[in-house]
Amino acid sequence: MKNIIKAVLLLSSVSLPALANSAPDFPFIVVNGSASVAVAPDKAKITLSILSVDRQSKQALEVVALRGREMVKLALKFGIDQTKIKSFSLSKRIIREQSRGYQQGEISGYEVSQRFALELNNITNYSELMDGLIAMDNVNNVQIAFDVSSRDKITSNLVKQAGEDAKAKAQDLAAGLGARLGNVFAASNQANFSSYMATFGLNSQSMPRMNAMNFKAGQYNMFVPETIDISQSINVVYRLK
């Protein structure tokens, strides 16, 4: 009878194939706890590439260098500290004409690009800055990530809430099975525990989801979100008595 109860408990929490090779030799359940909060962002990171294609390699390189200087000048104008402006290595690619068979076509031009990252610790002038960046020639693949400076404190609170949520779910599940909840055996960010003895930890949403937009925007409708969602999720293994 004890073995039957153990099997039922296993099935109620995770699939048997995922745990067959490493499941502990005692009754247990696995639950997920989560917590989230909507907060107003106060910082942002902008990444972009400057791209130029030209028949002459030197010309393509000069255009990228010129646009890079213009971009830095614009960022400084809006109060971004120079230490928060980062540039990365140049990328250069030969463009060839299409050819038949396996022969390489003639060189028709060169593609040169360079990636930049701007960190904004104050997003008051975000919309105006973005207007300038978007309007610049050769600017490509612009991406924005909003965040909050108090993320560590918020995350700490969410971890506690996610743990409380997991415990409440575990108590309900144990009661439904006619068992008593024991101590925590493990916690993991692996949703299905397919690698049961993997490193245990927390799963944090790294790219906050944007909610309602702040309608203070520039010419090109580059809005600042009124809030972003920050969340924490944790999977917990509880012993059963």
N, C-alpha and C positions, 0 to 999 in steps of 0.2 A: 504493500500500500504506500509506503514511504517513497519508493521509486516512482510510482504512478503520479503522486502529488508533485514530485520534482519535475517530471516531464510536463505536466500541465502548466506549472509555473514558468518553465522555460518558454513554452509555446505562447504564453500570454504576453511575453515581453519582447522577444526577438526570435528570428527564424533559427531553427536548429542547425542548418548547414553552416551558418556564420559562426557558431560557437562550438561546434562539434569537437574541434581539435584543441580547444583551450578553455572551455567553461570550467569554473570552479566546482568542486564536489560538494555543493550545498545549495539549498533552494534560494533563489534570488529573483529580483525583477530589475528591469532597466526602464528608467523614465527620463523624459526631457523637460528641463525647466528653461523658461525664457523670460526676458523682460526687455522693454523698450521705452524710450522717452523721446518726445519731440522738443528740440531746443533751437534757439535762434543762433545761426552761425555768426562768428566774429572774425574768421580768417578763411583764406582760400589759397589754393595752389593752382596756377595756370601753367600748363605745358603746351608747347607749340613747336612746329618745325618751320624753318625758312627754306623754301625750295626754289631752285632755279634750273631751267633747262635751256641750253644754248648750243649752237653748233661749235662754238669755241670754248674750250675748257677754262681758259683764263677769264673769259667774260662771265661764265656761270659762277666761278669762284668769287669774282669781284662783286657781283650782285648780292650773293649771300652775305658777304662781309659787310656791304653797305647797309643792307636791311637789318643786319644784326646790330649795327651801331645805332640805327634809327630806333630800333625796338628798345635798346638799353636807355637811350635818351628819353623816350616816352615814359618808361617805367620810373626813372629818376624824377621826372616832372611830377608824377603823382605820388611822390614820397616813398617809393619802395627803396629800402636800404640796398646799397650795392652788394652787400654780402648775401642778400636774398635773391640775387640774380645769378643763375647758373647756366653755363653753356657746356655743351658736350661735343665730342669729336665730330669733325666733318665726315659726311658720307658722300662718296662719289661713284657714279655708275656710268659706264659707257652704253650709249644707245646705238643699236645697229639696225640697218635696214633689213627687212625680211628677205630671205634667200631660199632657194630651192635646195632640197636634199640636206646634206649635213654640213655644207660649207657655210662659214660665217659671212654675214652680209657686211657691206661697207659701213664704217662708222658715220653715223648721221648727226651725232651730238653727244652732249654730256649732261648728266643729271647730278646736281650737287645739292645737298641738304645738310642742315644743322639743327639740332634740337636744343630748346631752351626751357628753363623752368623758372617761374616767378612765384615767390612766396609773399602773400599779402597778410600781414598781421593786423591790418586795418582795412576793412572793405567798404569804407564810406564812399570812396571814389571808384569803386569797382566798375560800375556801368560806364563811366566816362573813359576809364582806362581801356575797357573792352571795346568801346567804340573805336578808339584809336588803333588798337591791335587788329581788329577785324577789317578795318578799312585799308590797312597796309598791303601793298603788293607783295606777292611771294609768301605770305603767311599761310601755313597749311596745317591741317590736323590739330586744331585748337581743342584742348580738353580742360575742364575745370572741376576741381574737387573742393567742396566747402567743408569746413570743420569748425570745432570750437576749442578754445585755448584751455578750457577746464575739462577736457576729455578724460583725463586720469581720474579725477574726482567722480565724474559721472559714471565712468566704467566701474569704479569700485562699488558704487551704490547699486548698479545694475547686476553685478555679480551676486551680491547678497539677495537681491530680489529674485534672480533666476534660481538661486539655491532654495529659497523659500517656496518658490513655485514647484520645483522638482519634489521637494519633501511633501507638499500638500497632495500632489498627484500620486506619489508613492503610497501615502497613507490611505487614500481612497482605493487604490488598486489592491493593496494588501487586505483591506477590509472586505472588498468584494470577493476576494479569494478565501476568506475565512482564516487569514493568517495575521500574524503580528509583524510589524515593521522592525527590522533590526538596524544595525549600524551601516554607515556608508562603507562599501567595499572599494569602489573606484569611481572616477569621473573621467569623461572623455569628450572630445569634440568630434569623434567619429560617430556619425549618425546611426550606423547599423552595427557597430562594434565588430566589423568583419575581421579586424586584427585586434583581438581582445586585449592582448598585453602591449598594445602600442602606447606611445607617450600620451599621458592624460593631461587635459588642460581645458581651456575655454575657447569657444568659438565666437569671435567678435565680427560684427559687420564692418568691413573695412571701408567700403564706399557708401557713406550715408545716403539714404534715399531722400530726395527733395520733396517737400510738401508744397503748400500754397506759396505763390510767388509774391514778393514785394513789388508793387507796381511803380516804384521809383526806378526807372530805367532810362537808358540813354536812347540815342537815335535808332539803334539797331535791336532794341528790346532785349538787351542782355540783363536779365533780371537777377536779383539776389533773392534766394528763397527765404521766405519768412521763417521757416523751420526746416530742420533736417532730422531724420530718425536715426538714433543710435541704439543698437541692440546688443544683447549678450545672450548666448545660448549655451547650455551645458547638459550633457547626458550623465546620469548618475546610476551606479549599480548599488542596490540595497540588498543586504541579507534579509532573509525572512526567518522568523522564528516558528 
